[in-house]
Amino acid sequence: MKNKNIEPLATDLATIGERMAVIRNEAGHTVRSLANVASVDKFTVTRIEHGRNWPRLDVLQRMLSACGYRLLISKNSLEDEK
């Protein structure tokens, strides 16, 4: 499976969940199939996608990897955002 780079995921909980749902659907996964492949509880996937839980980085990495993406973390200073 080829890893893909994507634009920044998000900075708020609802947007992270919405983006993760789009990625999951584009990869052809159901909540259950993603949960199985990523070794995550299906309720965790649902809570993340509905903006009720901040995903731990290891969980987010497994979910993204199962969809053919990789998680990249970069450092930007607050001054860069002005």
C-alpha positions as CSV (number, residue, x, y, z in Angstrom):
1,M,0.0,0.0,0.0
2,K,1.4,3.4,-1.0
3,N,1.5,6.0,1.7
4,K,0.2,9.4,0.8
5,N,0.9,12.8,2.2
6,I,-2.1,15.0,2.9
7,E,-2.6,18.6,3.9
8,P,-2.6,19.4,7.6
9,L,-5.3,17.3,9.3
10,A,-6.7,19.9,11.6
11,T,-6.3,21.8,14.8
12,D,-9.7,21.3,16.3
13,L,-11.5,18.1,17.4
14,A,-14.5,18.3,15.1
15,T,-12.4,18.9,12.0
16,I,-10.0,16.0,12.8
17,G,-13.0,13.7,13.1
18,E,-14.6,14.9,9.9
19,R,-11.3,14.6,8.0
20,M,-10.8,11.1,9.4
21,A,-14.2,10.0,8.2
22,V,-13.5,11.3,4.7
23,I,-10.2,9.5,4.6
24,R,-11.8,6.3,5.9
25,N,-14.6,6.4,3.3
26,E,-12.1,7.2,0.4
27,A,-10.1,4.1,1.5
28,G,-13.2,2.0,1.3
29,H,-13.4,1.1,5.0
30,T,-16.4,0.9,7.2
31,V,-16.0,1.9,10.8
32,R,-15.8,-1.8,11.7
33,S,-13.2,-2.7,9.0
34,L,-11.0,0.3,9.9
35,A,-11.2,-0.7,13.6
36,N,-10.2,-4.2,12.8
37,V,-7.3,-3.3,10.5
38,A,-6.0,-0.5,12.9
39,S,-6.5,-2.6,16.0
40,V,-8.8,0.0,17.5
41,D,-12.2,-0.4,19.1
42,K,-15.0,0.5,16.7
43,F,-16.5,2.8,19.3
44,T,-13.2,4.7,19.5
45,V,-13.3,5.3,15.7
46,T,-16.9,6.5,16.0
47,R,-16.1,8.9,18.9
48,I,-13.1,10.3,17.0
49,E,-15.1,10.8,13.8
50,H,-17.9,12.5,15.7
51,G,-15.6,14.9,17.4
52,R,-16.1,13.5,20.9
53,N,-12.5,12.2,21.6
54,W,-9.1,13.5,20.8
55,P,-7.3,10.6,19.2
56,R,-4.0,9.6,20.8
57,L,-1.2,9.9,18.2
58,D,-0.5,6.1,18.1
59,V,-4.2,5.5,17.4
60,L,-4.4,8.2,14.7
61,Q,-1.2,6.8,13.1
62,R,-2.7,3.3,13.0
63,M,-6.0,4.5,11.6
64,L,-4.3,6.6,8.9
65,S,-1.9,3.8,8.0
66,A,-4.8,1.4,7.6
67,C,-6.1,3.9,5.0
68,G,-2.8,4.3,3.2
69,Y,-1.7,7.5,4.8
70,R,1.1,8.4,7.1
71,L,1.0,10.8,10.0
72,L,3.6,13.6,9.8
73,I,4.2,16.0,12.6
74,S,5.9,19.3,12.0
75,K,6.9,22.2,14.3
76,N,5.6,25.6,13.5
77,S,6.0,28.5,15.8
78,L,3.0,30.7,16.6
79,E,4.9,33.5,14.8
80,D,4.6,31.5,11.6
81,E,0.8,31.6,11.8
82,K,0.6,35.4,11.9
